[in-house]
Amino acid sequence: MSELFARIKDDVKTAMKARDTERLSTLRMLQSTIKNQEIELKRPLTDDEITDVLATEIKKRRQSAEVYESGGRPELAEKEIQEIEYLQEYLPAQLSDDEAGAIVADAIAEVGAESRKDMGKVMGVVIPKLKGVYDTSKVKDLVLARLG
């Protein structure tokens, strides 16, 4: 069992004892999602794979929160935002925009990109480096800003 999954299991027990129902339901959902992935792959997930699952779940909740906000349901949007905060506790420390920009600049120099046509090459180098430590939905904008 990975260290991250063991930490999640311990936090489920802590949330149960503290009667923190919101955190508990979020962590149980996360546990279930991880278990389903393990069943699908027929092996335990590594910490990196669990981080990918976390990133996916956070992205889903961000999208849901936006839909709820635009639909006039701020109470449901707030619930999604709270779940994002619970899930982000398990991600590695996030990079700032400046730090991510520096990685993008290094990647542009590494592949010798000169225009927007080279964006795919840059993204291929940058995404693996930023996965899990930076919101990858913002990477495209960073790359375009540097290239163009």
For each residue, the residues with C-beta under 8 A, 3 or more apart:
1: 5 6 44
2: 5 6 44 45 46 47 50
3: 6 7 47
4: 7 8 47 50 51 90
5: 1 2 8 9 34 44 45 50
6: 1 2 3 9 10
7: 3 4 10 11 90
8: 4 5 11 12 27 30 31 34 50 90
9: 5 6 12 13 31
10: 6 7 13 14
11: 7 8 14 15 23 27
12: 8 9 15 16 24 27 28 31
13: 9 10 16 17
14: 10 11 17 18
15: 11 12 18 20 23 24 27
16: 12 13 19 24
17: 13 14
18: 14 15
19: 16
20: 15 23 24
21: 24 25
22: 25 26 79 82 83 86
23: 11 15 20 26 27 86
24: 12 15 16 20 21 27 28
25: 21 22 28 29
26: 22 23 29 30 83 86 87
27: 8 11 12 15 23 24 30 31 86
28: 12 24 25 31 32
29: 25 26 32 33 57
30: 8 26 27 33 34 53 54 57 87 90
31: 8 9 12 27 28 34 35
32: 28 29 35 36
33: 29 30 36 37 53 57
34: 5 8 30 31 37 38 45 50 53
35: 31 32 38 39
36: 32 33 39 40
37: 33 34 40 41 45 49 53
38: 34 35 41 42 43 44 45
39: 35 36 42
40: 36 37
41: 37 38 45
42: 38 39
43: 38
44: 1 2 5 38
45: 2 5 34 37 38 41 49 50 53
46: 2 49 50
47: 2 3 4 50 51
48: 51 52 132
49: 37 45 46 52 53
50: 2 4 5 8 34 45 46 47 53 54 90
51: 4 47 48 54 55 90 91 92 131 132
52: 48 49 55 56 131 132
53: 30 33 34 37 45 49 50 56 57
54: 30 50 51 57 58 87 90 91 132
55: 51 52 58 59 91 131 132 136
56: 52 53 59 60
57: 29 30 33 53 54 60 61 87
58: 54 55 61 62 84 87 88 91
59: 55 56 62 63 137
60: 56 57 63 64
61: 57 58 64 65 80 81 83 84 87
62: 58 59 65 66 80 84
63: 59 60 66 67
64: 60 61 67 68 76 77 80
65: 61 62 68 69 77 80 81 84
66: 62 63 69 70 77
67: 63 64 70 71
68: 64 65 71 73 74 76 77 80
69: 65 66 73 74 77
70: 66 67
71: 67 68
72:
73: 68 69 76 77
74: 68 69 77 78
75: 78 79
76: 64 68 73 79 80
77: 64 65 66 68 69 73 74 80 81
78: 74 75 81 82
79: 22 75 76 82 83
80: 61 62 64 65 68 76 77 83 84
81: 61 65 77 78 84 85
82: 22 78 79 85 86
83: 22 26 61 79 80 86 87
84: 58 61 62 65 80 81 87 88
85: 81 82 88 89
86: 22 23 26 27 82 83 89
87: 26 30 54 57 58 61 83 84 90 91
88: 58 84 85 91 94
89: 85 86
90: 4 7 8 30 50 51 54 87
91: 51 54 55 58 87 88 94 132 133
92: 51 132 133
93: 133
94: 88 91 133 134 135
95: 99 100 103 130 133 134
96: 99 100
97: 100 101 138 142
98: 101 102
99: 95 96 102 103 134
100: 95 96 97 103 104 130 134 138 139 142
101: 97 98 104 105 142 146
102: 98 99 105 106
103: 95 99 100 106 107 126 129 130
104: 100 101 107 108 122 126 139 142 143 146
105: 101 102 108 109 146
106: 102 103 109 110
107: 103 104 110 111 113 122 125 126 129
108: 104 105 111 113 118 122 143 146 147
109: 105 106 112
110: 106 107 125
111: 107 108 118 121 122 125
112: 109 118
113: 107 108 118 119 121 122 147
114: 118 147
115: 118 147 148
116: 119 144 147 148
117:
118: 108 111 112 113 114 115 121 122 147
119: 113 116 122 123 143 144 147
120: 123 124
121: 111 113 118 124 125
122: 104 107 108 111 113 118 119 125 126 143 147
123: 119 120 126 127 139 140 143
124: 120 121 127 128
125: 107 110 111 121 122 128 129
126: 103 104 107 122 123 129 130 139 143
127: 123 124 130 131 136 139
128: 124 125 131
129: 103 107 125 126
130: 95 100 103 126 127 133 134 136 139
131: 51 52 55 127 128 136
132: 48 51 52 54 55 91 92
133: 91 92 93 94 95 130
134: 94 95 99 100 130 138 139
135: 94 138 139
136: 55 127 130 131 139
137: 59 140
138: 97 100 134 135 141 142
139: 100 104 123 126 127 130 134 135 136 142 143
140: 123 137 143 144
141: 138 144 145
142: 97 100 101 104 138 139 145 146
143: 104 108 119 122 123 126 139 140 146 147
144: 116 119 140 141 147 148
145: 141 142 148
146: 101 104 105 108 142 143
147: 108 113 114 115 116 118 119 122 143 144
148: 115 116 144 145
